[in-house]
Amino acid sequence: MERQADRAGDRRRLPPLNALRAFEAAARHLNFSRAAEELSVTPGAVSQQIQNLEDYVGAALFKRTHKGLLLTDAAQTALPALREAFDRLAEAASLLTAPVDGRRLTITAAPSFAAKWLVPRLGKFEEAHPQVDVWLSAGMELVDLSAGEVDLAIRYGSGRYPGLEVTSLMSETVLAVASPDLLARTPLNDPSDLLNHILLHDGSAELDASCPDWAMWLAARGLKTVDGSRGPRFNQSSLVIEAAVNGRGVALAKRTLAQADLEAGRLVAPLQIATAVDFAYYLVHPKAKGRLPQVKAFVAWITAEAEAHEAALRAIDNGAGI
């Protein structure tokens, strides 16, 4: 009880939180006006908060020079610990929004990845963790994870997600796929045979600069006789794959999303030319969410699933081909 009372007394002796926030913002910008803009207050209010804090600690925090603001030695020493403290406060606020019973797990993912890869596997997670209720939201918009309403996101991108815990899941390649029935009618034994096929285009927002469209793919192989701009276009990768399954033409498909259809024989990759892309799949979440048992369980499960998926693809590539 005495130790708890000491801690409570320490908290009562802390400087005002608004003054600390003003100091952290001003120290980061080295400019009271930009700090005020960030905090939605006036520069005079920031200056007053800094003055209050300097009066509280009994020391100057900024040096005013002809070049602008500089931090004093004491301020430079304290700033990293203060930033860490604000990060911890943000984590605590995020945990306040977490489901207290540990049952609900909210995940967001792009529609194509959710439909073609995640949903077919989720049953295994639910069997292993029957106490967890998975809420999956599929959408193209990037959800603000700091708001606390979503626990985890699966993102297709560069892997640079500042302020979030990032787990690499899978790389990606692109390959030409078509239905067996279509190829039985119109063979595709060489890239030049694409002249006889309808080209299906992936116009989704998930494509990165390294992901080839048909025009790029054909140009890389010196095929000038095939018009890479012709053919229907779809705004989701899963729709391109479904169109190929239904024999509407040949698609450049993300292999991760098309693999189940390839294994089931609904699609084939006759040219066996896989092009690696820069983007990959990542699992991201706020650091605080990583402490939740349902999040820990899902991270462990999906990481194992991703490793198994990539191992299966390597085995195919080292064996009978794509």
N, C-alpha and C positions, 0 to 999 in steps of 0.2 A: 504494500500500500504506500509505503514511504517513497519507493522508486517511482510509482505511478504519479504521486503528487509532485515529485521533482520534475518529471516530464511535462506535466500540466503547467507547472510554473515556468518552464523553459518556453513553452508555447505562448504563455501570456507575455513574455518578454520579447517576443518577435516583433520586428518592425511591421508597420501596416502593409498588408498584401498589395494594395494599390501602389504604394510607393516603391515596393520591390519590382512590380511589373513595369512601372515607368522607368526605373533604373535599367532593368534588363533590356528593354526595347531601345532606350537611348544609347546604351553601351553597345548594342549590336549595330545600330545605324550610325553612331557617333554624330547624331543630328536630332535635335529636339523636335523639329517640325515633322520629320519622317516618322519618328516614334509616335508623335501625336496623331498622325494620320492612321497609323496601324491600330492605335488604341481608341480611335474615334473620339478624341478629346482635343482641346486646343493646345498649342505649344506652351501657352502660359500655365495651363494645368500641369503639364509635364514638368515644367521648370519648378513649379511650386512643390510637386511631389518629390522631386530630386532634392530641393532645399529642405523639405521635412525629413527626408532620409539622412541627409548630411547632418542635420541638427541632432537626429536620433543617435547616429553612430559617433558623432563628434569628430568627424574627419571629412575632408573634401573628397569627392568621388571623380570629379572631372577637372582637367586643366584646360583653360580656355586660351588658345594661341591664335596667332594671325592666320594660321592654316585651318583652324577649326578646333573641334573638341578632341581631347586625348584623355585616356583613363589614368587615374593615379595608380601607384603601385598597389595600394590596398584594394582598389576596385578591380584591378586585373587579377589579383589573387583570389578574390571572392567570386568573380563572375562565373567560372566553370561550375562551382558547387551550386550557385544559384540556378543556373540553367538546368542542372541535373535535378534540382528540387522541383522546378516547374514541370519537367518531364515526368517525374514521379506523381505529381499532382494530376497531370493529364491521364496517367495510367489509372490512378485511383478513381477519377471521374468516369473513365471508361468502364471500370469494374462495377460501378454503381448501377450501370444500365444492363449488366449481364443478368441472365435468368438465374434466380437464386436456387432453384431446385436442380439445376444442371441438366434438365431434360432437353431443352431447346437448343438447336445448333443451326444458325442461319448462315447460309452460303450463297454467294453470288458468283455467276460464271456466264460467259458468253453463250448465247443460245445454241450454237452449233456444237461447241465442246460439251455442253450439258447434255444435249440430245444424243450425240454420237458416241461419247466416251464415258461421261460420268454416270448418267442415269442407268445405263445397263449394268453398272458395277455397284451401285448404291445398296442393292439388296444384301450384298455380302457384308457391308458395314453395319447395316441395320440388324442382321442376324447376329453379328458379333457383339453389338452394343444395343440390345433391345430397349435399354433405359433412355436412349437418346432419340428425340424426335427431330429429324432433319427437315428444315425449311429451305428449299432451294428456289432462288430467284434468278431467272435467266433474262439477261438484258444486255444491250450494247453499251449503255452509259456506265461510266466509272463511278461507283458508289463511294461516297466519303466515309471511309472506315473509321475516322476519328469521331464520328457522330455516335458510335456505339451500337447502332441498331443491327449491324451486320458483323458476324464474328470472323468470317473468313472470305477471301476472294480468290478465285483462280483466274489469273490473267495471262494473256498471250502478249508478250512484249519483250522489251530489252533486258528486263531484270532489275532496272534501276527504279526503285520505289522508296524514296527517302522517308524516314520516320517509321517504316514498317519492318516487321520481321519477314524475311524472304526465304522461301525454300524452293530450290530448283526441282522441277518435276521431270520434264521431258523436252527433248529437242524436237525439231520438226523438219520434214522434207516434203517436197512437192513432186508428184508424178502423174503421168497421163493414165487415166482409167476409163474403161468402157464396159458395157454389159457383154457377156459372152454371146448372147443372141445377135447383138448388133455386129460383132466381129465375125460371126458365122456368115452373115450376109455380105459384109463389106470388110475384108481383111485389113489388118493394120500391122504389117510386119516391119515397116520402116517408116521413119518420120515423114518421108515424102508421100506416103499413103494418106496422110491427113488431108490431102487435096480432095479426097473422096468423102470426107466426113464433115459433119456439123461440129463446130467448136463451141463448147459450153464455157462461159466466163464467170469467174468468181469476182463479184464486185463488192465484197464485204469490206467493212471498215477495219477489219483485223489484219489486212495485208500490210507488210512492211516493204521498204524499198528493195530489199534483197529477194523478195518473193516474186518470181517471174509470172507475168501474164502471158497469154499466148503469143503476142507480138514479140516479147523479149525471148521467149523460149524458142520460137522459130528463128529469130535473128541469130541466136547463139549457135544454131546449127546450119546457118547459111541457106535457109529455105526461103527463097523469095517468091516461089510460085504459089505459096499458101497465104491467103489473106487472114492475118491474125486478128483483125478487128471485127470480122463477121461472126454472127452467131448470137444466141440469146444470152442474157446476163442476169445474174441472181445476186441479191444483196446479203445472202448468208451462205457460208460454206456448205452447210448441211443440205441446202436446196440444190446446189450444184451437184452434189453427190447423188441425191435422190433422182435428179434428172438423168444422170448417167446410168443409174440402176435401171431406170425405166426405158433405156435405149434411145434417148433423145439426141445423143451425140457423145463426143469424147471430152472429158473434163480434166483440167489440171487441178488435182485435189490434194489437200493436206493429208499426208499418209496416216497420221494419228487418227484423224476423223474417218478415213475411208477403210481402215484396217479390218474392222468387223465385217464389212461387206466383201472385202477381198477374201477373208478367211471363209466366209459362207458361200463363196462362189458367185455372189450377185454381181461382182465386179472382177475384172482382170486388169493387169498392168502389162500389156503385150510388149511394150518397148523396153521395159526394165531399166528406165533412166530416172534416177531419183536425184533431185536438185536440193541441196541443203540451203536453208534460209537462216537469217540472223536471229529472228524472233524464236522464242521458246515458251513453254508453259511454266508458270510460277504460282506457288501458293503464298499468299501474303495475308498478314493480320497484324493488328496493333500488338505491341509487346505485352501489354497487360492481358489481352485475351489469351495469350499462350499459357497463362496459369490455370485456365478453366479446364476441368477434366475432360469435358466433351471435345474441346479443341485439341488437347493433347492426343486424345484417342483418334480423332480424324486425321491429324497430321501424320501420325504413325501409320495409319491404314493407307492413306492415299499415297504416301511415299513408297510403301511396299508395293502397291498396285502399279505405280509408275515404273518402278525398277523392274517388275515382272514384265510389263509391257515392252520396255526397251530391250530386255534380255530376249524376249520372244522374237522381236524384229531382227536382232543380231543373229539369232539362230536361223531365221529364214534367209537372211542375206548370205550367211556362210554356207547355206545348204543348197536348196533348189532355186534360189533367186527370189526376187520380189513376188 
